[in-house]
Amino acid sequence: MKNFLILLLLFGCFSCKQTTQEAEKKQSSKLLETFAYKAGAPTMISAHRGGKGIKHYPENCLETLQYLSERIDNIIFEIDVAKTKDNVLVLMHDNTLDRTTTGKGKITSLTYRQLQAFNLKDDFGSVTSYRIPKFKDVLKWAKSNNVILTVDIKRSVAVENVVELINEVGAQDIAIIITYDMKQAERAHKVAPGLLLSVSARNEQELDWLIHSGIPTQNMIAFTGTRLSSESLYDKIHSYGIKTILGTLGNLDNQAKRRGDSSYKYWSKKGIDVLATDRPFQVYKALNQ
C-alpha cells in the first residue's frame, strides 16, 4: 500500500510538471520561432521610437506607426512605454511632456484624461493633430495588423504591468520586451517565460553571462550596441541560434549620412539581422538596391 501511494504521488508530480510545461509551451510567443537565426534571412528594420525625423509624424505616435508600416516592408517598431498619474500606460520617451507635446511637466504628474488636452509635435517642432496614445490601443493595432513591437519600459513602469496588458490584449505574438542588463532580463523572463526578450550582448563577456543564465537562448534576440562589433561576435551569437540587432541610431546613422547610405547594406552583410535606426526610409532604400 505504501509503495502504491509513493508511485501515485510520483505520477501526480510528473503529470503536474507535464501540464505546466504544456501550458508554458502554449503560451509561448510565435516570435521565438520567427526570430530564431536563419542564415540568409532578409535584414529587418527597427524604427527607433516608432519613427523619428519625419515631418508631420511625431515619435511614439500610433499614426506614425501606421504611416511607416504602409510604406516599408519588414519593419518593426521600438516604442517607449511610460505611466500616467492614474496608472494608464502610454507611449512616451521623455519624463516630461515639454519636447514632444504642447504640454509641460512630468507625465507621472498628470492623468491620461489631462494628457488628451495636448497635441504631439514632430521632431521639427511642428504641432500635429495627434495625441499621446494608450499602449493598449497600440497593442491592439499591432495585433490586428501583424506588426511587431519592441517595448522599451521606462523606469516608472513595472515590467509586470506591461506583460499583464500584453496578455490581456493577447498580443504575445507581436511583442518583444527590451532589457538592458542581466538583472532586468532575468526578471522579465520570470514574469513572462513565453516572450521574446531583447538582451544586451555587446561583447563576449555579456554573451557568456546570457548563455549561462537561466534564460533559454530561444527567448533571446541580442542587442550588440550602437557600435559595429567584430564579425566573430556576430558569428558566435548566431551559433546559438540568436539574431542580432545593431543600433545605428546616433553615430552610425550620421556616418551613413556622410559616407553614403550603402553603409547600411555593408553592415547587414557583416552579420546584422536587425538595424535599429532613426532613418528607416534610407535604410529600406539601401537594403533594396
ZABANU-848673 format. One record per atom (N, C-alpha, C): x, y, z. Coordinates in steps of 0.2 Angstrom, whole numbers, padded with zeros to 4 digits, always signed. Atoms other than C-alpha are relative to their C-alpha. Example, Ala and Ser with C-alpha at 12.3 -4.5 7.8 and 13.67 -1.06 7.14 Angstrom:
residues 2
+0004-0006+0000;+0062-0022+0039;+0004+0006+0000;-0004-0006-0001;+0068-0005+0036;-0004+0005+0003;
END
This chain:
residues 289
+0004-0006+0000;+0000+0000+0000;+0004+0006+0000;-0004-0006-0001;+0014+0012+0005;+0004+0001-0007;-0003-0001+0007;+0023+0009-0012;-0005+0002-0005;+0005-0002+0004;+0007+0011-0021;-0001+0008+0000;+0001-0007-0001;+0005+0028-0013;+0006+0005-0002;-0006-0003+0002;+0023+0033-0017;-0001+0001-0008;+0001+0000+0007;+0020+0028-0035;-0005+0005-0003;+0005-0005+0002;+0004+0038-0036;+0002+0007+0001;-0002-0006-0001;+0012+0053-0029;+0005+0003-0005;-0004-0001+0005;+0026+0052-0041;-0003+0002-0007;+0004+0000+0006;+0014+0050-0055;-0003+0007-0001;+0004-0006-0001;+0004+0065-0049;+0005+0006-0001;-0005-0005+0001;+0020+0076-0048;+0002+0001-0008;-0002+0000+0007;+0025+0071-0066;-0005+0003-0004;+0006-0002+0004;+0008+0074-0073;-0001+0008+0001;+0000-0007-0001;+0008+0092-0065;+0005+0003-0003;-0005-0003+0004;+0025+0096-0072;-0001+0000-0007;+0001+0000+0007;+0020+0090-0089;-0005+0005-0002;+0005-0005+0001;+0004+0100-0088;+0003+0007+0000;-0003-0006+0000;+0014+0115-0083;+0004+0002-0006;-0005-0001+0006;+0027+0113-0097;-0005+0001-0006;+0005-0001+0006;+0012+0111-0110;-0003+0006+0000;+0003-0006-0001;+0004+0126-0103;+0005+0006-0002;-0005-0005+0002;+0020+0136-0105;+0001+0000-0007;-0001+0000+0007;+0023+0130-0122;-0006+0003-0004;+0006-0003+0003;+0005+0135-0127;+0000+0008+0000;+0000-0007-0001;+0008+0152-0120;+0006+0004-0004;-0006-0002+0003;+0025+0154-0129;-0002+0004-0007;+0001-0004+0006;+0026+0168-0142;+0002-0003-0006;-0002+0003+0006;+0027+0163-0160;+0006+0003-0003;-0006-0004+0002;+0041+0176-0161;+0006-0004+0001;-0006+0004-0002;+0053+0163-0153;+0002-0004-0006;-0002+0004+0006;+0052+0153-0169;+0002+0005-0006;-0001-0005+0006;+0051+0168-0181;+0007+0003+0001;-0006-0003-0001;+0066+0176-0173;+0006-0004+0001;-0006+0004-0001;+0077+0161-0172;+0005+0001-0006;-0005-0002+0006;+0093+0164-0183;+0000-0005-0005;+0000+0004+0006;+0092+0158-0200;+0005+0003-0005;-0005-0003+0004;+0107+0161-0212;-0004+0002-0007;+0003-0003+0006;+0102+0172-0227;-0007+0003+0000;+0006-0004-0001;+0086+0179-0220;+0001+0007-0001;-0001-0007+0001;+0082+0197-0225;+0001+0004+0006;-0001-0005-0006;+0088+0211-0213;-0006+0004+0001;+0006-0004-0002;+0074+0219-0204;+0002+0007+0002;-0001-0007-0002;+0072+0237-0200;-0004+0002+0006;+0003-0002-0007;+0068+0243-0182;-0001+0008+0000;+0000-0007+0000;+0061+0261-0182;+0000+0002+0008;-0001-0002-0007;+0068+0269-0166;-0006+0005+0002;+0006-0004-0003;+0054+0277-0155;-0006+0001-0005;+0006+0000+0005;+0041+0272-0168;+0001+0004-0006;-0001-0004+0006;+0049+0283-0181;+0002+0007+0002;-0002-0007-0002;+0059+0299-0179;+0002+0004-0007;-0003-0004+0005;+0064+0314-0190;-0005+0000-0007;+0005+0000+0005;+0048+0313-0201;-0005+0006+0001;+0004-0006+0000;+0039+0329-0205;-0008-0002+0001;+0007+0001-0001;+0021+0329-0198;-0002-0006+0004;+0001+0007-0004;+0023+0312-0189;+0005+0000+0006;-0004+0000-0006;+0029+0313-0171;+0002-0007+0002;-0003+0006-0003;+0039+0299-0162;-0005-0003+0005;+0005+0004-0005;+0029+0286-0151;-0007+0002-0002;+0007-0002+0002;+0013+0290-0161;-0003-0005-0004;+0003+0006+0003;+0001+0277-0167;-0001+0002-0008;+0001-0002+0008;-0002+0287-0184;+0007+0000-0003;-0007+0001+0003;+0017+0287-0187;+0001-0007-0001;+0000+0007+0001;+0017+0268-0185;-0004-0002-0006;+0004+0001+0006;+0003+0267-0197;+0003+0002-0007;-0003-0003+0005;+0012+0278-0209;+0006-0004-0003;-0006+0003+0002;+0028+0269-0209;-0002-0007-0002;+0001+0007+0002;+0021+0251-0210;-0004+0000-0006;+0003+0000+0007;+0011+0256-0226;+0005+0001-0005;-0005-0002+0005;+0027+0261-0234;+0007-0004+0000;-0006+0003-0001;+0041+0250-0228;-0002-0008+0002;+0001+0007-0001;+0041+0231-0229;+0005-0003+0006;-0005+0003-0005;+0049+0220-0215;+0002+0005+0006;-0002-0005-0005;+0048+0234-0202;-0003-0002+0006;+0003+0001-0007;+0046+0233-0183;+0001+0007+0003;+0000-0007-0003;+0044+0247-0171;+0003-0001+0007;-0002-0001-0007;+0054+0251-0155;-0004+0006+0003;+0004-0005-0003;+0042+0260-0144;+0001+0001+0008;-0001-0001-0007;+0043+0268-0126;-0006+0000+0004;+0006+0001-0004;+0030+0264-0113;+0001+0004+0007;-0001-0004-0006;+0028+0277-0098;-0007-0001+0003;+0006+0001-0004;+0014+0278-0085;-0002+0007+0003;+0003-0006-0003;+0002+0292-0080;-0001+0000+0007;+0002+0000-0007;-0003+0298-0063;-0005-0005+0002;+0005+0005-0002;-0018+0287-0064;+0001-0007-0003;-0002+0006+0002;-0008+0272-0070;-0002-0003-0006;+0002+0002+0007;-0013+0272-0088;+0007-0001-0004;-0007+0001+0004;+0002+0265-0099;-0001+0004-0007;+0000-0004+0007;+0005+0277-0114;+0007+0000-0003;-0007+0000+0004;+0019+0279-0127;+0003+0007+0001;-0003-0006-0001;+0031+0292-0122;+0008-0001+0002;-0007+0001-0002;+0050+0293-0121;+0003+0004+0006;-0002-0005-0005;+0054+0308-0110;-0004-0001+0006;+0003+0000-0006;+0050+0310-0092;-0005+0006+0000;+0004-0006+0000;+0042+0327-0096;-0003+0000-0007;+0004-0001+0006;+0030+0332-0110;+0003+0006-0004;-0003-0006+0003;+0040+0348-0115;+0002-0001-0007;-0003+0000+0007;+0049+0342-0130;-0005-0003-0005;+0004+0003+0005;+0036+0331-0139;-0007+0002+0000;+0007-0002+0000;+0020+0339-0135;-0001+0007+0001;+0002-0007-0002;+0011+0356-0132;-0001+0001+0007;+0001-0001-0007;+0010+0352-0114;+0007+0001+0004;-0006+0000-0004;+0023+0354-0100;-0001-0004+0007;+0000+0003-0006;+0028+0345-0084;+0001-0008-0001;-0002+0007+0000;+0031+0327-0079;-0007-0004-0002;+0005+0005+0002;+0020+0313-0087;-0003-0003+0006;+0003+0003-0006;+0018+0305-0070;-0004+0004+0005;+0004-0005-0004;+0010+0321-0063;-0007+0001-0003;+0007-0002+0004;-0005+0321-0075;-0003-0007-0001;+0004+0006+0002;-0019+0309-0078;-0001-0001-0008;+0000+0001+0007;-0022+0301-0095;-0005+0005-0003;+0005-0004+0002;-0038+0312-0097;+0003+0007-0001;-0003-0007+0001;-0027+0328-0094;+0005+0000-0006;-0005+0000+0006;-0014+0322-0107;-0004+0001-0006;+0004+0000+0006;-0028+0322-0120;-0001+0008-0002;+0001-0007+0001;-0028+0341-0119;+0006+0003-0005;-0006-0002+0004;-0011+0341-0128;+0001-0003-0006;-0002+0003+0007;-0005+0338-0146;+0007-0002+0000;-0006+0002+0001;+0010+0329-0151;+0004+0004-0005;-0004-0004+0005;+0024+0338-0160;+0005-0004-0004;-0005+0004+0004;+0036+0331-0174;+0007+0003+0002;-0007-0002-0002;+0055+0332-0172;+0002+0007-0003;-0002-0007+0002;+0055+0349-0181;-0004+0005+0004;+0004-0005-0004;+0043+0357-0168;-0007+0002-0002;+0006-0001+0003;+0028+0357-0179;-0006-0004+0004;+0006+0003-0004;+0011+0354-0169;-0004-0004-0005;+0004+0004+0004;+0001+0340-0176;-0007-0001+0003;+0007+0002-0003;-0017+0334-0173;+0000-0006+0004;+0000+0007-0003;-0011+0318-0165;+0001+0001+0008;+0000+0000-0008;-0012+0314-0146;+0004-0006+0002;-0004+0005-0004;-0002+0303-0134;-0005-0006+0000;+0004+0006+0000;-0008+0285-0137;+0000-0004+0006;+0000+0005-0005;-0013+0272-0125;+0005-0006-0003;-0003+0006+0002;-0001+0257-0125;-0005-0005-0002;+0005+0005+0001;-0016+0246-0125;-0003+0001-0008;+0003-0001+0006;-0023+0254-0141;+0006-0002-0006;-0005+0002+0005;-0006+0252-0150;+0001-0008+0000;+0000+0007+0000;-0005+0234-0145;-0006-0003-0004;+0005+0002+0004;-0022+0231-0152;+0001+0001-0008;-0002-0001+0008;-0017+0239-0169;+0005-0004-0002;-0006+0004+0003;-0001+0230-0170;-0002-0008-0001;+0002+0007+0000;-0010+0213-0166;-0005-0001-0007;+0004+0000+0006;-0023+0217-0180;+0003+0000-0006;-0004-0001+0006;-0010+0222-0192;+0006-0005-0001;-0006+0005+0000;+0003+0208-0188;+0006+0004+0000;-0006-0004+0000;+0016+0222-0184;+0003-0001+0007;-0004+0002-0006;+0030+0218-0171;+0002+0006+0003;-0002-0006-0004;+0034+0230-0157;+0005-0003+0005;-0004+0001-0006;+0049+0230-0146;-0001+0005+0005;+0003-0005-0005;+0044+0238-0130;+0006+0002+0005;-0005-0003-0005;+0056+0249-0120;-0004+0003+0006;+0004-0001-0006;+0049+0250-0102;+0004+0006+0004;-0003-0005-0004;+0053+0267-0093;+0000-0002+0007;-0001+0002-0007;+0058+0267-0075;-0006+0001+0004;+0006+0000-0004;+0041+0272-0069;-0005-0005+0000;+0004+0006+0002;+0034+0256-0076;+0003-0006+0002;-0002+0007-0001;+0035+0239-0069;-0001-0005-0006;+0000+0005+0005;+0038+0225-0081;-0007-0004+0000;+0006+0003-0002;+0023+0216-0073;-0006+0003-0003;+0006-0003+0003;+0011+0229-0079;+0000+0000-0007;+0000+0000+0008;+0017+0229-0097;-0002-0007-0002;+0002+0007+0002;+0016+0210-0098;-0007-0002+0001;+0007+0001-0001;-0001+0210-0090;-0004+0003-0005;+0004-0003+0005;-0008+0221-0103;+0001-0003-0007;-0001+0004+0006;+0001+0211-0117;-0004-0006+0000;+0004+0006-0001;-0008+0196-0110;-0007+0001-0001;+0008-0002+0001;-0025+0205-0109;-0002+0001-0007;+0001-0001+0007;-0024+0210-0127;+0001-0006-0004;-0002+0006+0004;-0017+0193-0132;+0005+0002-0006;-0005-0003+0004;-0003+0202-0140;+0007-0004+0000;-0007+0003-0002;+0011+0189-0135;+0004-0001-0007;-0004+0001+0006;+0015+0186-0154;+0002+0006-0004;-0003-0005+0003;+0019+0203-0158;+0004+0005+0004;-0003-0004-0005;+0028+0210-0143;+0007-0003+0003;-0006+0002-0003;+0046+0209-0138;+0002+0005+0006;-0002-0005-0006;+0052+0216-0121;+0008+0001+0000;-0007-0002+0000;+0068+0226-0121;+0003+0000+0007;-0003+0000-0007;+0080+0223-0106;+0008+0003-0002;-0006-0004+0001;+0097+0232-0103;+0006-0004+0004;-0005+0004-0004;+0106+0220-0091;-0003-0007+0002;+0002+0006-0002;+0106+0203-0084;-0006+0000+0005;+0005-0001-0005;+0095+0208-0069;-0007+0001-0003;+0006-0001+0004;+0082+0215-0080;-0003-0006-0004;+0002+0005+0004;+0082+0201-0092;-0003-0006+0004;+0003+0005-0004;+0080+0188-0078;-0006+0001+0003;+0006-0002-0003;+0066+0197-0070;-0006+0000-0006;+0005+0000+0005;+0057+0199-0087;-0002-0007-0002;+0001+0007+0002;+0059+0181-0091;-0004-0004+0005;+0004+0003-0005;+0052+0176-0074;-0007+0002+0000;+0007-0003+0001;+0037+0187-0077;-0003-0003-0006;+0003+0002+0007;+0034+0181-0095;+0005-0005-0003;-0005+0005+0003;+0044+0165-0099;-0002-0002-0007;+0002+0002+0006;+0035+0163-0115;+0002+0006-0005;-0001-0005+0005;+0040+0180-0123;+0007+0001-0002;-0007-0001+0002;+0055+0185-0133;+0003+0006+0003;-0003-0006-0003;+0067+0197-0125;+0006+0002-0004;-0006-0003+0003;+0079+0209-0132;+0005+0001+0006;-0005+0000-0005;+0095+0207-0122;+0007+0003-0002;-0006-0003+0001;+0112+0216-0121;+0006-0005-0001;-0006+0004+0001;+0127+0206-0129;+0004+0004-0004;-0005-0005+0004;+0139+0220-0134;+0007-0003+0000;-0007+0003+0000;+0154+0209-0131;-0001-0007+0002;+0001+0007-0002;+0158+0191-0127;-0001-0001+0007;+0001+0001-0008;+0158+0193-0108;-0008+0000+0001;+0008-0001-0001;+0139+0199-0109;-0003-0006-0003;+0003+0006+0003;+0135+0185-0121;+0001-0006+0004;-0001+0006-0005;+0143+0172-0109;-0004+0000+0006;+0005-0001-0005;+0133+0179-0095;-0007-0003-0002;+0007+0001+0002;+0117+0177-0105;+0000-0008-0001;+0000+0007+0001;+0122+0159-0111;-0001-0004+0006;+0000+0003-0006;+0125+0154-0093;-0006+0002+0005;+0006-0002-0005;+0109+0162-0086;-0005-0006-0001;+0005+0004+0001;+0093+0153-0084;-0005+0001-0006;+0005-0002+0005;+0085+0161-0099;+0002-0004-0007;-0002+0004+0007;+0084+0149-0115;+0002+0005-0005;-0002-0005+0006;+0093+0156-0130;-0006+0001-0005;+0005-0001+0005;+0077+0154-0140;-0004+0006+0002;+0003-0006-0003;+0070+0168-0129;+0004+0006-0001;-0005-0006+0000;+0084+0180-0134;+0000+0002-0007;-0002-0003+0006;+0087+0192-0148;+0006+0005+0003;-0006-0004-0003;+0104+0201-0145;+0001+0007-0003;-0002-0006+0002;+0107+0219-0145;+0007+0001+0001;-0007+0000+0000;+0125+0222-0149;+0003+0007+0001;-0002-0006-0002;+0126+0240-0145;-0001+0005-0006;+0001-0005+0005;+0127+0256-0156;+0007+0001-0004;-0007+0000+0003;+0145+0252-0162;+0000-0006-0004;-0001+0007+0003;+0150+0239-0175;+0005-0004+0004;-0004+0005-0003;+0157+0224-0167;+0004-0004-0005;-0004+0004+0005;+0169+0211-0174;-0005-0005-0003;+0005+0005+0003;+0161+0198-0186;+0000-0006+0004;+0000+0007-0004;+0167+0184-0174;-0005+0000+0006;+0005-0001-0005;+0155+0191-0161;-0007-0002-0003;+0006+0002+0003;+0141+0190-0173;-0001-0007-0002;+0000+0007+0001;+0146+0173-0178;-0002-0004+0006;+0001+0004-0007;+0146+0167-0160;-0007+0000+0002;+0007-0001-0002;+0129+0174-0157;-0004-0004-0004;+0004+0004+0004;+0122+0166-0172;+0001-0008+0001;-0001+0007-0001;+0130+0149-0167;-0005-0002+0005;+0005+0002-0005;+0117+0149-0153;-0007+0001-0002;+0007-0001+0003;+0103+0152-0165;-0003+0007+0002;+0003-0006-0002;+0101+0170-0159;+0001+0006-0005;-0001-0005+0005;+0098+0185-0171;+0003+0006+0004;-0003-0005-0002;+0107+0201-0169;-0003+0007-0002;+0002-0007+0002;+0102+0220-0168;+0006+0004+0001;-0005-0005-0001;+0114+0234-0171;-0004+0007+0000;+0003-0007-0001;+0108+0252-0165;+0004+0004-0005;-0003-0005+0004;+0113+0263-0180;-0002+0007+0002;+0002-0006-0002;+0104+0277-0172;+0006+0004+0004;-0006-0004-0003;+0116+0291-0167;+0006+0000-0005;-0007+0000+0003;+0134+0289-0173;+0000-0003-0007;+0000+0004+0007;+0131+0276-0187;-0004+0003-0005;+0005-0004+0004;+0116+0285-0194;+0004+0006-0003;-0003-0006+0002;+0126+0301-0195;+0006-0002-0005;-0006+0002+0005;+0141+0291-0203;-0003-0002-0007;+0003+0002+0006;+0129+0284-0216;-0002+0007-0004;+0002-0006+0003;+0123+0302-0220;+0006+0003-0003;-0006-0002+0003;+0141+0307-0223;+0003-0004-0005;-0004+0005+0005;+0148+0292-0232;-0004-0003-0005;+0004+0003+0005;+0133+0286-0241;-0005-0006+0004;+0004+0005-0004;+0118+0275-0236;+0001-0007-0002;-0001+0007+0001;+0125+0260-0244;+0004-0003+0006;-0003+0003-0006;+0134+0258-0227;-0005-0005+0003;+0005+0004-0003;+0118+0250-0221;+0000-0007-0003;+0000+0007+0003;+0119+0236-0233;+0007-0004+0002;-0007+0002-0002;+0138+0234-0229;-0001-0003+0007;+0001+0003-0007;+0133+0232-0210;-0004-0006+0000;+0005+0006-0001;+0119+0220-0213;+0004-0006-0003;-0004+0005+0003;+0132+0209-0223;+0005-0003+0005;-0005+0002-0005;+0143+0209-0208;-0003-0005+0005;+0003+0004-0005;+0131+0199-0198;-0006+0003+0004;+0005-0004-0003;+0117+0211-0193;-0007-0003-0003;+0007+0002+0002;+0099+0204-0193;-0005+0005+0000;+0005-0006-0001;+0090+0220-0187;+0004+0006+0001;-0003-0007+0000;+0095+0238-0190;-0005+0004+0004;+0004-0004-0003;+0088+0249-0177;+0002+0007-0001;-0002-0007+0003;+0088+0267-0184;-0005+0005+0001;+0004-0006+0001;+0082+0284-0185;-0002+0002-0007;+0001-0002+0007;+0082+0284-0204;-0003-0006-0004;+0003+0007+0003;+0070+0269-0209;-0001+0001-0007;+0001-0001+0007;+0067+0276-0226;+0006-0001-0004;-0006+0001+0004;+0085+0277-0231;+0003-0007+0001;-0002+0007-0001;+0089+0260-0223;-0004-0004-0005;+0004+0005+0004;+0075+0252-0233;+0002+0001-0007;-0003-0001+0007;+0081+0260-0249;+0006-0003-0002;-0007+0003+0000;+0099+0255-0246;-0001-0008-0001;+0000+0007+0000;+0094+0237-0242;-0003-0003-0006;+0004+0003+0006;+0083+0235-0258;+0003+0002-0006;-0003-0002+0006;+0095+0242-0270;+0004-0005-0003;
END
